[in-house]
């Protein structure tokens, strides 16, 4: 199956909208950590291929 994307298919978002998403995710994760009494010691980025950068 071949997909053809046009310019009308793009959803360009502003930096303000991205900031809103980041804040929403932060609040949800923070509330979960407080509720479950968990603490984050490390944050490790995982690449799309599954590898962990050195």
C-alpha positions as CSV (number, residue, x, y, z in Angstrom):
1,X,0.0,0.0,0.0
2,X,1.4,3.3,-1.0
3,X,0.6,6.5,0.9
4,X,0.7,9.9,-0.8
5,X,0.9,12.9,1.5
6,X,0.1,16.4,0.4
7,X,0.7,19.7,2.1
8,X,-2.9,19.7,3.3
9,X,-2.1,16.6,5.3
10,X,0.5,18.4,7.5
11,X,-0.4,19.6,10.9
12,X,2.0,22.3,11.6
13,X,2.1,23.2,15.3
14,X,3.5,26.2,17.0
15,X,6.1,26.2,19.7
16,X,3.4,27.4,22.1
17,X,1.3,24.3,21.4
18,X,4.4,22.1,21.9
19,X,5.0,23.8,25.2
20,X,1.4,23.0,26.2
21,X,1.9,19.3,25.4
22,X,5.2,19.2,27.4
23,X,3.5,20.9,30.4
24,X,0.6,18.5,30.2
25,X,2.8,15.4,30.1
26,X,5.0,16.8,32.9
27,X,2.0,17.4,35.2
28,X,0.6,13.9,34.6
29,X,3.9,12.2,35.2
30,X,4.6,14.4,38.3
31,X,1.2,13.6,39.7
32,X,1.7,9.9,39.1
33,X,5.1,10.0,40.9
34,X,3.7,11.8,43.9
35,X,0.7,9.5,44.1
36,X,2.8,6.3,43.9
37,X,5.7,7.7,46.0
38,X,8.2,7.0,43.2
39,X,11.4,8.9,42.5
40,X,13.2,9.2,39.2
41,X,17.0,8.7,39.5
42,X,17.9,8.5,35.8
43,X,16.5,9.6,32.5
44,X,17.9,7.6,29.6
45,X,17.0,8.5,26.0
46,X,16.1,5.6,23.8
47,X,16.6,5.9,20.1
48,X,13.8,5.0,17.7
49,X,15.8,1.8,16.7
50,X,15.9,0.8,20.4
51,X,19.5,1.6,21.1
52,X,20.7,3.6,24.0
53,X,23.1,6.4,23.1
54,X,26.4,6.4,24.9
